[in-house]
Amino acid sequence: MIQELNLTPAEMKLLFLVLVILLVKLWRHKSYFKLDIEPKEPIHAQPVAKTPELHNSNYGAYIQSQGRYYN
């Protein structure tokens, strides 16, 4: 099985030119079909539950002090 292409610089330039031309053709190609995808709504839409609020007003300071404890 061949693992690499042994091309001369002129052949390499020609290969890149052909690949660029093909890339431009594919890039500019217009599709003849359109996807008909619409977002579906759930049958039984329920409100999203809120995250529980922290009751301790010093919670952030507690976390910060624990970080200092391990350092």
Rosetta silent file (secondary structure, phi, psi, omega in degrees, C-alpha in Angstrom):
SEQUENCE: MIQELNLTPAEMKLLFLVLVILLVKLWRHKSYFKLDIEPKEPIHAQPVAKTPELHNSNYGAYIQSQGRYYN
SCORE:     score description
SCORE:     0.000 S_00000001
   1 L     0.000  133.476 -178.708    0.000    0.000    0.000 S_00000001
   2 L   -78.476  130.051 -177.549    1.391    3.404   -0.959 S_00000001
   3 L   -98.885  -21.191 -177.347    1.817    5.697    2.043 S_00000001
   4 L  -147.614  161.350  176.660    2.878    8.912    0.297 S_00000001
   5 L   -98.432  127.113  175.938    2.843   10.658   -3.059 S_00000001
   6 L  -101.168   87.934 -176.591    6.214   11.219   -4.691 S_00000001
   7 L  -111.514  149.181  173.726    5.390   14.195   -6.901 S_00000001
   8 L   -76.006  162.454  178.968    7.627   16.722   -8.530 S_00000001
   9 H   -56.790  -37.011  179.351    7.046   20.396   -7.618 S_00000001
  10 H   -66.880  -41.147  178.604    5.279   20.983  -10.951 S_00000001
  11 H   -66.733  -37.056  178.800    2.961   18.003  -10.374 S_00000001
  12 H   -64.767  -42.435  177.830    2.258   19.189   -6.829 S_00000001
  13 H   -62.482  -41.940  179.017    1.286   22.674   -8.093 S_00000001
  14 H   -64.271  -41.662  178.731   -0.997   21.109  -10.694 S_00000001
  15 H   -62.323  -45.294  178.408   -2.615   18.870   -8.054 S_00000001
  16 H   -63.109  -38.807  178.582   -3.234   21.842   -5.747 S_00000001
  17 H   -62.632  -44.984  179.343   -4.691   23.846   -8.622 S_00000001
  18 H   -64.453  -41.708  179.353   -7.120   21.047   -9.499 S_00000001
  19 H   -66.024  -37.798  177.975   -8.105   20.607   -5.855 S_00000001
  20 H   -66.580  -41.378  178.329   -8.707   24.338   -5.409 S_00000001
  21 H   -62.230  -44.121  177.722  -10.875   24.431   -8.536 S_00000001
  22 H   -63.696  -39.413  178.524  -12.906   21.473   -7.263 S_00000001
  23 H   -62.947  -43.335  179.365  -13.240   23.110   -3.859 S_00000001
  24 H   -64.557  -41.307  178.133  -14.530   26.349   -5.388 S_00000001
  25 H   -62.359  -43.790  178.974  -17.039   24.438   -7.535 S_00000001
  26 H   -67.613  -35.791 -178.936  -18.334   22.523   -4.529 S_00000001
  27 H   -66.702  -37.826 -176.614  -18.443   25.676   -2.420 S_00000001
  28 H   -90.594   -3.406 -178.607  -20.511   27.565   -4.971 S_00000001
  29 L   -66.089  130.923  179.036  -22.786   24.619   -5.806 S_00000001
  30 L   -95.634  135.558 -178.829  -26.415   25.374   -5.025 S_00000001
  31 L   -82.520  147.671 -179.283  -28.489   22.650   -3.500 S_00000001
  32 L   -99.353    3.401  176.452  -31.831   21.731   -5.036 S_00000001
  33 L  -129.678  156.820 -177.799  -33.443   20.612   -1.824 S_00000001
  34 L  -126.629  135.312  178.273  -34.195   22.352    1.428 S_00000001
  35 L   -73.362  133.752 -179.150  -34.336   20.765    4.837 S_00000001
  36 L  -107.955   73.707 -177.340  -37.756   21.072    6.418 S_00000001
  37 L  -116.253  124.273  177.545  -36.817   20.961   10.080 S_00000001
  38 L  -124.846  145.563  178.404  -38.780   22.895   12.652 S_00000001
  39 L   -65.386  136.429  179.508  -38.317   22.817   16.417 S_00000001
  40 L   -94.028  140.268  176.720  -40.897   20.622   18.124 S_00000001
  41 L   -93.330  141.082  178.567  -42.677   21.782   21.227 S_00000001
  42 L   -65.464  149.537 -177.308  -43.117   19.266   24.019 S_00000001
  43 L   -64.547  -49.198  179.991  -46.634   17.936   24.463 S_00000001
  44 L  -111.976   85.832 -178.918  -46.788   18.697   28.174 S_00000001
  45 L   -73.196  122.517  178.324  -44.659   21.794   28.612 S_00000001
  46 L  -113.367  146.008  178.640  -43.757   22.256   32.266 S_00000001
  47 L   -66.439  147.955  179.602  -42.053   25.319   33.710 S_00000001
  48 L   -75.382  131.501 -179.288  -38.392   24.898   34.516 S_00000001
  49 L   -70.262  140.595  178.443  -37.760   24.589   38.242 S_00000001
  50 L   -74.582  152.368  176.509  -35.684   27.368   39.766 S_00000001
  51 L   -72.999  144.135 -179.137  -32.380   26.531   41.342 S_00000001
  52 L   -66.693  140.139 -179.293  -32.513   26.474   45.135 S_00000001
  53 L   -85.066  148.835  177.599  -31.275   29.621   46.750 S_00000001
  54 L   -79.502  132.939 -177.865  -28.554   29.520   49.368 S_00000001
  55 L   -89.198  -21.320 -179.369  -29.861   30.416   52.824 S_00000001
  56 L   -88.318  121.168 -177.840  -26.482   31.156   54.361 S_00000001
  57 L   -74.947  -16.157 -179.607  -25.340   34.674   53.493 S_00000001
  58 L  -100.394   19.736 -175.300  -21.709   33.799   54.344 S_00000001
  59 H   -62.256  -42.948 -179.502  -21.513   30.818   51.999 S_00000001
  60 H   -63.521  -40.514  178.238  -19.012   32.477   49.616 S_00000001
  61 H   -65.564  -36.291  178.565  -16.718   33.464   52.473 S_00000001
  62 H   -63.899  -45.352  179.033  -16.873   29.886   53.774 S_00000001
  63 H   -63.556  -41.170 -179.980  -15.814   28.469   50.402 S_00000001
  64 H   -64.127  -40.412 -179.800  -13.030   31.043   50.118 S_00000001
  65 H   -69.230  -32.842  178.106  -11.692   30.197   53.583 S_00000001
  66 H   -68.972  -32.744  176.109  -11.679   26.465   52.760 S_00000001
  67 H   -65.193  -36.818  177.802   -9.582   27.190   49.697 S_00000001
  68 H   -70.799  -30.564 -177.636   -7.002   28.921   51.896 S_00000001
  69 H   -62.989  -40.586 -176.470   -7.026   25.992   54.306 S_00000001
  70 H   -84.370  -12.757 -177.885   -5.733   23.560   51.689 S_00000001
  71 L   -89.715    0.000    0.000   -3.130   25.924   50.187 S_00000001
